Amino acid sequence: MRRKLAVLVLSAAGAPEAGRKFTILQGRALSYSLTTDEHGELVVDPAPPGPFDLAPWPQKPPGSEEQ
C-alpha cells in the first residue's frame, strides 16, 4: 500500500512556516530531509512504510532561546 503524508506547518502565531526543515526518522536511522514550501506545506510521497517520526531540524526553531 502506498501512503502519502501532507502537512501544514504553522508558527505559534498561526502563520505558515515557509522554509522550515524536517527530517524523516525511522527508529534511529535518518531517512531523508524535507523543507516546507512558501505556503508552509510539506508532502512526503511516498511516505515510508511503518512508523516514523517527522522531526524539525534544527531541533529548536530559529530565534528561540534556551531556558
C-alpha positions as CSV (number, residue, x, y, z in Angstrom):
1,M,0.0,0.0,0.0
2,R,1.4,3.4,-0.9
3,R,1.0,6.2,1.6
4,K,1.2,10.0,1.2
5,L,1.6,12.4,4.0
6,A,0.7,16.1,3.6
7,V,1.5,18.5,6.5
8,L,0.8,22.2,7.0
9,V,3.4,23.7,9.4
10,L,2.3,26.8,11.3
11,S,4.1,29.1,13.7
12,A,2.9,29.6,17.3
13,A,1.1,32.8,15.9
14,G,-0.7,30.7,13.3
15,A,1.3,31.9,10.2
16,P,2.6,29.4,7.7
17,E,6.3,28.4,8.2
18,A,8.0,28.7,4.8
19,G,11.4,27.1,4.5
20,R,11.2,25.1,7.7
21,K,13.4,21.9,7.6
22,F,12.4,18.5,8.8
23,T,13.9,15.0,8.8
24,I,12.2,11.7,8.5
25,L,13.4,9.2,11.1
26,Q,12.7,5.5,11.3
27,G,14.0,4.1,14.5
28,R,17.5,5.6,14.9
29,A,18.0,5.8,11.1
30,L,17.8,9.1,9.3
31,S,15.8,8.5,6.1
32,Y,15.9,12.0,4.4
33,S,15.3,15.7,4.8
34,L,12.4,17.9,3.5
35,T,11.7,21.6,3.6
36,T,8.3,23.3,3.7
37,D,7.3,25.3,0.6
38,E,6.3,29.0,0.5
39,H,2.8,28.1,2.0
40,G,4.2,26.1,4.9
41,E,3.3,22.8,3.2
42,L,5.3,19.7,3.2
43,V,4.5,16.5,1.3
44,V,6.1,13.1,1.8
45,D,5.2,10.9,-1.2
46,P,5.6,8.1,-0.8
47,A,5.6,8.1,3.0
48,P,7.9,5.5,4.5
49,P,6.4,2.1,5.3
50,G,5.8,1.5,9.0
51,P,6.0,4.1,11.9
52,F,8.3,7.1,11.5
53,D,8.9,10.5,13.1
54,L,8.8,13.8,11.3
55,A,11.4,15.8,13.3
56,P,12.2,19.5,12.9
57,W,15.8,20.4,12.1
58,P,17.4,22.0,13.9
59,Q,15.6,20.8,16.9
60,K,14.8,24.3,18.2
61,P,13.2,26.8,15.9
62,P,15.4,29.6,14.6
63,G,15.3,32.6,17.0
64,S,14.3,30.5,20.1
65,E,16.4,30.7,23.2
66,E,17.5,28.0,25.7
67,Q,15.7,28.4,29.1
